């Protein structure tokens, strides 16, 4: 069960001056530099310079919903796939995050084009990358991150939730690790109750654990691992979960528990809850195991599905 790959952006912390957001916009036409205040009539000055940024060579991220174009060292332009031109004015967007940088929009048009903060970092995992060696290297690294890095990550998730927003923890491309600063950045937020994810993924410790272990692809990666690597995978996930749970208690994030009503078949919670019962020496397919242990009423349909699509 795959999710569509979403865009990702590479961003940088924004600075504030006298209560106004200031930045420099570089015009592709005349190479001049203007300092623009995100308020009042100054918005109209953005339009001509920004249209020059809508160039395939300027794309730094893309996905099913939008392309992301580089503006400068602090901002990016997010443009819906269907649109090729900026055809209306930008209006300021209220910053709910008190100066923290989550790649959020600072201005939008009525047609959904936005100027977003830029965040520097690389994806924790490439979405759809099931290279077992690379996966295990990443898992080992993240299981041994410092307490400060993990604490900062959990703090950000709790803060986002407290502001009435939520993260999409199911997509590892929404989490960027900055090797230089040692910080895990979060992007692609959505308002609570504005997404189907609110139904399938209630707020819990899996919001932090899922991107760190790559819950998106863990089942397909598992099939490619040796018996010893599978054992190590479960040990590392268990170690990381134990550390995360301790920090979650500090920030009031509950332990997520499997609930038939709320969790999808390939949810990480299924694996976490069943892992002590899984014999990695005999179980080659975690999906099969989860269905037989968890979704017995769907077994007949599941077997028919396998016959049809996996002959």
Long-range contacts (C-beta under 8 A, 24 or more apart in sequence): 1-264, 1-265, 1-266, 2-128, 3-127, 3-170, 3-171, 3-216, 4-63, 4-64, 5-63, 5-64, 5-127, 5-128, 5-171, 5-173, 6-63, 6-64, 6-65, 6-168, 6-171, 6-173, 6-174, 6-188, 7-61, 7-62, 7-63, 7-65, 7-66, 7-67, 7-68, 7-78, 7-188, 8-61, 8-63, 8-68, 8-123, 8-173, 8-174, 8-176, 8-187, 8-188, 9-60, 9-61, 9-68, 9-76, 9-78, 9-103, 9-116, 9-118, 9-119, 9-187, 10-60, 10-61, 10-118, 10-119, 10-120, 10-121, 10-176, 11-74, 11-76, 11-101, 11-103, 11-116, 11-117, 11-118, 11-119, 11-120, 11-121, 11-176, 11-185, 11-187, 12-73, 12-74, 12-101, 12-117, 12-118, 12-119, 12-120, 13-101, 13-117, 14-74, 14-75, 14-99, 14-101, 14-106, 14-117, 16-99, 21-106, 23-72, 23-74, 23-75, 24-72, 25-49, 25-50, 25-71, 25-72, 26-71, 26-72, 27-52, 28-52, 28-53, 28-55, 38-92, 38-106, 38-107, 39-92, 43-89, 43-90, 43-91, 43-92, 43-107, 44-89, 46-90, 46-107, 46-115, 47-86, 47-89, 47-90, 50-77, 50-86, 50-115, 51-85, 51-86, 53-77, 54-79, 54-84, 54-85, 54-86, 68-116, 70-118, 71-115, 71-118, 73-118, 74-117, 74-118, 75-106, 75-115, 75-116, 75-117, 75-118, 76-103, 76-115, 76-116, 76-117, 76-118, 77-113, 77-114, 77-115, 77-116, 78-105, 78-113, 78-114, 78-115, 78-116, 79-113, 80-111, 80-112, 80-113, 83-111, 83-112, 83-113, 86-113, 87-111, 88-113, 90-115, 96-163, 96-164, 96-165, 97-159, 97-160, 97-163, 100-156, 100-159, 101-185, 102-156, 102-160, 102-185, 102-186, 102-187, 102-189, 103-185, 103-186, 103-187, 103-188, 103-189, 104-189, 119-176, 119-185, 119-187, 120-176, 120-178, 120-180, 120-181, 120-185, 121-176, 121-177, 121-178, 121-183, 121-184, 121-185, 122-176, 122-177, 122-178, 122-179, 123-172, 123-173, 123-175, 123-176, 123-177, 124-172, 124-175, 124-176, 124-177, 124-184, 124-211, 124-212, 124-214, 125-172, 125-173, 125-211, 125-214, 125-216, 125-217, 126-172, 126-173, 127-171, 127-172, 127-173, 127-216, 127-217, 128-217, 129-217, 130-217, 130-220, 130-221, 130-224, 132-221, 132-224, 132-225, 132-229, 135-214, 135-217, 135-221, 136-225, 136-229, 136-232, 136-233, 138-214, 139-213, 139-214, 139-233, 139-236, 139-237, 140-236, 142-212, 142-213, 142-240, 143-212, 143-236, 143-237, 143-239, 143-240, 146-182, 147-243, 147-247, 148-182, 149-182, 149-183, 149-184, 150-208, 150-243, 150-244, 150-247, 151-247, 151-250, 152-183, 152-184, 153-183, 153-184, 153-186, 153-208, 154-208, 154-244, 154-247, 154-248, 154-250, 154-251, 154-253, 155-251, 156-184, 156-186, 157-186, 157-207, 157-208, 157-251, 157-253, 158-251, 158-252, 158-253, 160-186, 160-189, 161-192, 161-203, 161-253, 164-191, 164-192, 165-189, 165-190, 165-191, 165-192, 166-190, 166-191, 166-192, 166-195, 166-197, 166-198, 166-203, 167-207, 168-195, 168-197, 169-201, 169-206, 169-207, 169-208, 169-210, 169-211, 169-215, 170-197, 170-201, 170-210, 170-215, 170-216, 171-216, 172-211, 172-214, 172-216, 172-217, 174-211, 175-211, 199-262, 200-262, 200-263, 200-264, 200-267, 201-262, 201-263, 201-267, 202-256, 202-259, 202-262, 203-253, 203-254, 203-256, 204-253, 204-254, 204-255, 204-256, 204-257, 205-241, 205-244, 205-245, 205-248, 205-253, 205-254, 205-255, 205-256, 206-256, 206-267, 206-268, 206-269, 206-272, 207-253, 207-256, 208-244, 208-247, 208-248, 208-253, 209-237, 209-240, 209-241, 209-244, 209-268, 209-272, 210-268, 212-240, 212-244, 213-237, 213-240, 213-268, 215-267, 215-268, 215-271, 218-268, 218-271, 218-286, 219-266, 219-271, 219-286, 219-287, 222-286, 223-284, 223-285, 223-286, 227-280, 227-281, 230-280, 231-280, 234-275, 234-278, 234-280, 237-271, 237-272, 237-275, 238-275, 241-272, 258-294, 260-294, 265-290, 265-291, 265-294, 265-295, 266-290, 270-294
